[in-house]
Amino acid sequence: MADSFMGKAATMEIPINSNGETLAEDDSLEQAAKIQWTLDEKDLQQVMVSGPNLNETSVVSGGYGGPAGGIIPTSSIKGSGMHHSNSNQNMSVEEANRGVAVEKLDSVKKWGINTYKCTKQMFSERFGRGSRTVDLELEAQIDVLRDTKRKYESVLRLTSALTSHFYNMVQTQQALGDTFADLSQKSPELRDEFGYNAETQKLLCRNGEALLGAINFFVSSINTLVNKTMEDTLMTIKLYEAARLEFDAYRADLEELSLGPRDAATMVRIEVSQQQYQVQRDKYERLRSDVTIKLKFLEENKVKVMHKQLLLFHNAISAYFAGNQQQLEQTLRQFNVKLKPPGSDKPSWLEES
């Protein structure tokens, strides 16, 4: 625009007077040139400010001055690359999620089929329409164990109640002995009588604490035997019974397929059922062996533990009610029953003062 203006200014006729001076049009011409120059400068600044954005730079695919169709925006190239990488990542995540979903669906399907077969077998046995595998010797041992556990739980409950009641009696004897001792100091005329009774109650209290130690040891051993050793064996028995039910369910399914037609599809199903039957049979045999071994060791352990604990209980009770303090202490040493040493209790604030 400045070049065109300068070209026009070069060809414009400038009138002059006789003295070689320009006419009044000089001032107007000069003002017009200044206005045009100002406008051109503003346009240049606007172009500089609103110039091309580097993010929108275009790549020309053709030669110089080629058609507009050969211009490819670089922003579209960058965006397409990022889109492909994001799409690949999304596809991999979707495939992983799909694989997990398929695995869960298969596990739920297998669980549903197994539950259906076991439920069917259970109702068939209950209503007398199905057969079950029975090990008479093992079933008898399991029934004996359950009955023994119920009786031992009754012994545990009663001895725990005895411990609680006897503890309250010992505490009462101790309080009574302290009261007698205090009255012997405050009643000179009955000092000897109160003193004898105080010593008797304190002796009974010491023997009662020894008996409590023996009974607590007995209760602790019975509790371990019933709630840990027997319970562990019964948990294995529950697994064995569940395996027996699954084994009979797959056995019945295989027998039902074997009685049907022998076409190609049925033969494939029979082969699959035969494999599942073998797996369940191995599981059943393994758990039956585990139950047999645990029942054997449980019986040996029960006899050993109860022989020791019953002897302790009898000797401690007999020595206590016979008033034989030496025999009671000897019984505790014989069975390694630990008691608190005398004087281990913290004295009261009256004694400390």
C-alpha positions as CSV (number, residue, x, y, z in Angstrom):
1,M,0.0,0.0,0.0
2,A,2.9,2.4,0.7
3,D,4.4,1.7,-2.7
4,S,1.1,2.4,-4.5
5,F,0.8,5.6,-2.6
6,M,4.3,6.7,-3.5
7,G,3.7,5.8,-7.1
8,K,0.6,8.0,-7.1
9,A,2.5,10.8,-5.4
10,A,5.2,10.6,-8.1
11,T,2.8,11.0,-11.0
12,M,0.6,13.7,-9.3
13,E,0.8,17.1,-10.8
14,I,1.9,19.7,-8.2
15,P,0.9,23.3,-9.2
16,I,3.4,26.1,-8.5
17,N,3.3,29.9,-8.8
18,S,5.5,32.2,-10.8
19,N,8.0,32.5,-8.0
20,G,8.5,28.6,-7.9
21,E,6.5,28.1,-4.7
22,T,3.8,25.6,-4.4
23,L,0.2,26.6,-4.1
24,A,-2.1,26.0,-1.1
25,E,-2.6,22.4,-2.2
26,D,0.8,21.6,-0.7
27,D,-0.5,21.5,2.8
28,S,-3.5,19.3,1.9
29,L,-1.2,16.9,0.0
30,E,1.2,16.7,2.8
31,Q,-1.7,16.0,5.3
32,A,-3.1,13.3,3.0
33,A,0.3,11.6,2.8
34,K,0.6,11.5,6.6
35,I,-2.9,10.0,7.1
36,Q,-2.2,7.3,4.5
37,W,1.1,6.5,6.2
38,T,-0.6,6.1,9.6
39,L,-3.2,3.8,8.2
40,D,-0.5,1.6,6.5
41,E,1.4,1.4,9.8
42,K,-1.7,0.3,11.7
43,D,-2.4,-2.4,9.1
44,L,1.2,-3.7,9.5
45,Q,0.9,-3.9,13.3
46,Q,-2.4,-5.8,13.0
47,V,-0.8,-8.3,10.6
48,M,2.1,-8.8,13.0
49,V,-0.2,-9.3,16.0
50,S,-2.6,-11.7,14.2
51,G,0.1,-13.5,12.4
52,P,0.0,-17.3,11.7
53,N,-0.2,-19.7,14.7
54,L,2.7,-22.3,14.9
55,N,0.2,-24.9,16.0
56,E,-1.8,-24.4,12.8
57,T,1.2,-24.5,10.5
58,S,0.4,-26.4,7.3
59,V,2.6,-28.7,5.2
60,V,2.4,-28.3,1.5
61,S,2.4,-31.6,-0.3
62,G,2.7,-30.2,-3.8
63,G,5.2,-27.7,-5.3
64,Y,5.2,-23.9,-4.8
65,G,1.9,-22.4,-5.8
66,G,0.2,-25.8,-5.9
67,P,-3.5,-26.3,-5.4
68,A,-5.0,-25.8,-2.0
69,G,-6.0,-29.4,-1.8
70,G,-2.3,-30.3,-1.2
71,I,-2.1,-28.4,2.0
72,I,-2.2,-30.7,5.1
73,P,-2.6,-29.1,8.6
74,T,0.1,-30.4,11.0
75,S,-2.4,-30.3,13.8
76,S,-4.4,-33.0,12.1
77,I,-1.3,-35.1,11.8
78,K,-0.4,-34.8,15.5
79,G,-4.0,-35.4,16.6
80,S,-4.3,-38.6,14.4
81,G,-1.1,-40.0,16.0
82,M,-2.4,-39.4,19.5
83,H,-5.7,-40.8,18.5
84,H,-4.2,-44.1,17.3
85,S,-2.1,-44.5,20.5
86,N,-5.1,-43.9,22.7
87,S,-7.2,-46.2,20.7
88,N,-4.6,-49.0,21.0
89,Q,-4.4,-48.5,24.8
90,N,-8.2,-48.6,25.1
91,M,-8.3,-51.7,23.0
92,S,-5.8,-53.5,25.2
93,V,-7.6,-52.5,28.4
94,E,-10.9,-53.7,26.9
95,E,-9.4,-57.0,25.9
96,A,-8.0,-57.5,29.5
97,N,-11.4,-56.7,31.0
98,R,-13.1,-59.0,28.6
99,G,-10.7,-61.8,29.5
100,V,-11.4,-61.3,33.2
101,A,-15.1,-61.2,32.6
102,V,-14.9,-64.5,30.6
103,E,-13.0,-66.2,33.4
104,K,-15.5,-65.1,36.0
105,L,-18.4,-66.2,33.8
106,D,-16.8,-69.7,33.4
107,S,-16.2,-70.0,37.1
108,V,-19.8,-69.0,37.9
109,K,-21.0,-71.5,35.3
110,K,-19.0,-74.3,36.7
111,W,-20.2,-73.4,40.2
112,G,-23.8,-73.4,39.1
113,I,-23.5,-76.8,37.4
114,N,-21.8,-78.3,40.4
115,T,-24.3,-76.8,42.8
116,Y,-27.2,-78.1,40.7
117,K,-25.8,-81.7,40.6
118,C,-25.1,-81.7,44.4
119,T,-28.5,-80.4,45.2
120,K,-30.1,-82.9,43.0
121,Q,-28.1,-85.7,44.6
122,M,-28.9,-84.5,48.1
123,F,-32.7,-84.4,47.5
124,S,-32.5,-87.8,45.8
125,E,-30.8,-89.3,48.9
126,R,-33.3,-87.6,51.2
127,F,-36.3,-88.9,49.4
128,G,-34.8,-92.4,48.9
129,R,-34.5,-92.2,45.1
130,G,-30.7,-92.1,45.0
131,S,-27.8,-94.2,46.3
132,R,-24.9,-92.9,48.4
133,T,-21.4,-94.1,49.1
134,V,-21.2,-95.4,52.7
135,D,-18.1,-96.4,54.7
136,L,-19.7,-98.0,57.7
137,E,-16.6,-98.2,59.9
138,L,-15.7,-94.6,59.2
139,E,-19.3,-93.3,59.7
140,A,-19.4,-95.1,63.1
141,Q,-16.2,-93.4,64.2
142,I,-17.5,-90.0,63.1
143,D,-20.7,-90.5,65.1
144,V,-18.7,-91.5,68.2
145,L,-16.6,-88.4,67.8
146,R,-19.6,-86.1,67.6
147,D,-21.2,-87.7,70.6
148,T,-17.9,-87.5,72.5
149,K,-17.5,-83.8,71.7
150,R,-21.0,-83.0,73.0
151,K,-20.2,-84.8,76.3
152,Y,-16.9,-83.1,76.7
153,E,-18.6,-79.7,76.0
154,S,-20.9,-80.5,78.9
155,V,-17.9,-81.3,81.2
156,L,-16.2,-78.1,80.1
157,R,-19.3,-76.0,80.9
158,L,-19.8,-77.6,84.3
159,T,-16.1,-77.2,85.4
160,S,-16.2,-73.6,84.2
161,A,-19.2,-73.0,86.4
162,L,-17.4,-74.8,89.3
163,T,-14.4,-72.6,88.9
164,S,-16.6,-69.4,89.0
165,H,-18.4,-70.5,92.1
166,F,-15.3,-71.7,93.9
167,Y,-13.5,-68.4,93.0
168,N,-16.3,-66.5,94.7
169,M,-16.1,-68.7,97.8
170,V,-12.3,-68.1,98.0
171,Q,-12.8,-64.4,97.8
172,T,-15.4,-64.6,100.5
173,Q,-13.1,-66.6,102.7
174,Q,-10.4,-64.1,102.2
175,A,-12.7,-61.2,103.2
176,L,-13.9,-63.1,106.2
177,G,-10.4,-63.8,107.4
178,D,-9.5,-60.1,107.1
179,T,-12.6,-59.2,109.1
180,F,-11.8,-61.7,111.8
181,A,-8.2,-60.4,112.0
182,D,-9.4,-56.9,112.4
183,L,-11.9,-57.8,115.1
184,S,-9.2,-59.7,117.0
185,Q,-7.3,-56.4,117.3
186,K,-10.3,-54.4,118.4
187,S,-11.8,-56.9,120.8
188,P,-9.3,-57.8,123.5
189,E,-11.8,-60.1,125.3
190,L,-12.3,-62.2,122.1
191,R,-8.8,-61.8,120.6
192,D,-7.9,-65.5,120.7
193,E,-11.2,-66.7,119.2
194,F,-11.2,-64.2,116.4
195,G,-7.5,-65.0,115.8
196,Y,-8.1,-68.7,115.4
197,N,-10.9,-68.2,112.9
198,A,-8.8,-65.6,111.0
199,E,-6.0,-68.1,110.6
200,T,-8.4,-70.9,109.6
201,Q,-10.0,-68.8,106.9
202,K,-6.6,-67.6,105.6
203,L,-5.4,-71.3,105.4
204,L,-8.6,-72.3,103.5
205,C,-8.1,-69.3,101.2
206,R,-4.5,-70.4,100.4
207,N,-5.6,-74.0,99.7
208,G,-8.5,-72.7,97.7
209,E,-6.2,-70.7,95.5
210,A,-4.1,-73.8,94.9
211,L,-7.2,-75.8,94.0
212,L,-8.3,-73.0,91.7
213,G,-5.0,-73.3,89.9
214,A,-5.5,-77.0,89.4
215,I,-9.1,-76.6,88.1
216,N,-8.1,-73.8,85.8
217,F,-5.4,-76.0,84.3
218,F,-8.0,-78.7,83.8
219,V,-10.4,-76.4,82.2
220,S,-7.8,-74.9,79.8
221,S,-6.7,-78.4,78.7
222,I,-10.3,-79.6,78.1
223,N,-11.0,-76.4,76.2
224,T,-8.0,-76.9,73.9
225,L,-9.0,-80.5,73.3
226,V,-12.6,-79.7,72.5
227,N,-12.5,-76.4,70.6
228,K,-9.2,-76.9,68.8
229,T,-8.2,-80.5,68.3
230,M,-11.7,-82.0,67.9
231,E,-13.0,-79.0,66.0
232,D,-10.1,-79.3,63.5
233,T,-11.0,-83.0,62.9
234,L,-14.6,-82.1,62.5
235,M,-13.7,-79.5,59.9
236,T,-11.9,-82.2,57.9
237,I,-15.0,-84.4,58.3
238,K,-17.2,-81.7,56.8
239,L,-14.9,-81.4,53.8
240,Y,-15.0,-85.2,53.5
241,E,-18.8,-85.2,53.5
242,A,-19.0,-82.5,50.9
243,A,-16.6,-84.4,48.7
244,R,-18.6,-87.6,49.2
245,L,-21.8,-85.7,48.0
246,E,-20.0,-84.4,44.9
247,F,-18.6,-87.8,44.1
248,D,-22.0,-89.4,44.3
249,A,-23.5,-86.6,42.2
250,Y,-21.0,-87.0,39.4
251,R,-21.2,-90.8,39.7
252,A,-25.0,-90.7,39.3
253,D,-24.6,-88.3,36.3
254,L,-22.2,-90.7,34.6
255,E,-24.5,-93.7,35.2
256,E,-27.4,-91.7,33.7
257,L,-25.4,-90.9,30.6
258,S,-24.2,-94.4,30.2
259,L,-27.8,-95.7,30.1
260,G,-28.7,-93.3,27.3
261,P,-28.1,-93.5,23.5
262,R,-24.5,-93.8,22.2
263,D,-24.4,-91.2,19.5
264,A,-21.3,-89.0,18.9
265,A,-22.5,-86.1,21.0
266,T,-23.4,-88.4,23.9
267,M,-20.0,-90.1,23.7
268,V,-18.3,-86.8,24.1
269,R,-20.4,-86.0,27.1
270,I,-19.7,-89.4,28.6
271,E,-15.9,-88.8,28.2
272,V,-16.1,-85.4,29.9
273,S,-18.3,-86.9,32.7
274,Q,-15.8,-89.7,33.1
275,Q,-12.9,-87.3,33.6
276,Q,-15.0,-85.2,36.2
277,Y,-15.9,-88.4,38.0
278,Q,-12.3,-89.4,38.3
279,V,-11.3,-86.0,39.7
280,Q,-14.1,-86.2,42.3
281,R,-13.2,-89.8,43.2
282,D,-9.6,-88.9,43.8
283,K,-10.7,-86.0,46.0
284,Y,-13.0,-88.2,47.9
285,E,-10.4,-90.9,48.5
286,R,-7.8,-88.3,49.6
287,L,-10.2,-86.7,52.2
288,R,-11.3,-90.1,53.5
289,S,-7.7,-91.0,54.1
290,D,-7.2,-87.6,55.9
291,V,-10.2,-88.2,58.1
292,T,-9.1,-91.7,59.1
293,I,-5.6,-90.5,60.1
294,K,-6.9,-87.6,62.1
295,L,-9.4,-89.7,63.9
296,K,-6.6,-92.1,64.9
297,F,-4.3,-89.4,66.2
298,L,-7.2,-87.6,67.9
299,E,-8.1,-90.8,69.9
300,E,-4.5,-91.2,71.0
301,N,-4.2,-87.6,72.0
302,K,-7.5,-87.6,73.8
303,V,-6.6,-90.6,75.9
304,K,-3.2,-89.2,76.8
305,V,-4.5,-85.7,77.7
306,M,-7.6,-86.9,79.7
307,H,-5.5,-89.5,81.7
308,K,-3.3,-86.7,83.0
309,Q,-6.1,-84.2,83.5
310,L,-8.4,-86.5,85.3
311,L,-5.7,-87.7,87.7
312,L,-4.8,-84.0,88.4
313,F,-8.5,-83.2,89.1
314,H,-9.0,-86.1,91.4
315,N,-5.9,-85.7,93.5
316,A,-6.4,-81.9,93.9
317,I,-10.0,-82.2,94.9
318,S,-9.2,-85.0,97.4
319,A,-6.3,-83.2,99.0
320,Y,-8.2,-80.0,99.3
321,F,-11.3,-81.4,101.0
322,A,-9.1,-83.7,103.2
323,G,-7.3,-80.6,104.4
324,N,-4.0,-82.1,103.3
325,Q,-2.0,-79.0,102.2
326,Q,1.2,-80.9,101.5
327,Q,-0.5,-83.4,99.3
328,L,-2.2,-80.5,97.4
329,E,1.1,-78.7,96.8
330,Q,2.7,-82.0,95.8
331,T,0.0,-82.6,93.2
332,L,0.5,-79.2,91.7
333,R,4.3,-79.8,91.4
334,Q,3.7,-83.2,89.9
335,F,1.6,-81.7,87.1
336,N,3.6,-78.5,86.6
337,V,0.8,-76.2,87.7
338,K,2.2,-72.7,88.3
339,L,0.7,-70.5,90.9
340,K,1.4,-67.0,92.0
341,P,4.1,-66.8,94.6
342,P,3.0,-65.8,98.1
343,G,3.1,-62.1,98.7
344,S,3.0,-61.3,95.0
345,D,-0.2,-59.4,95.4
346,K,0.2,-55.6,95.7
347,P,-0.5,-54.4,99.3
348,S,-3.3,-52.0,99.9
349,W,-2.8,-48.4,100.5
350,L,-3.5,-48.9,104.2
351,E,-0.7,-51.4,104.5
352,E,1.7,-49.1,102.5
353,S,0.9,-46.2,104.9
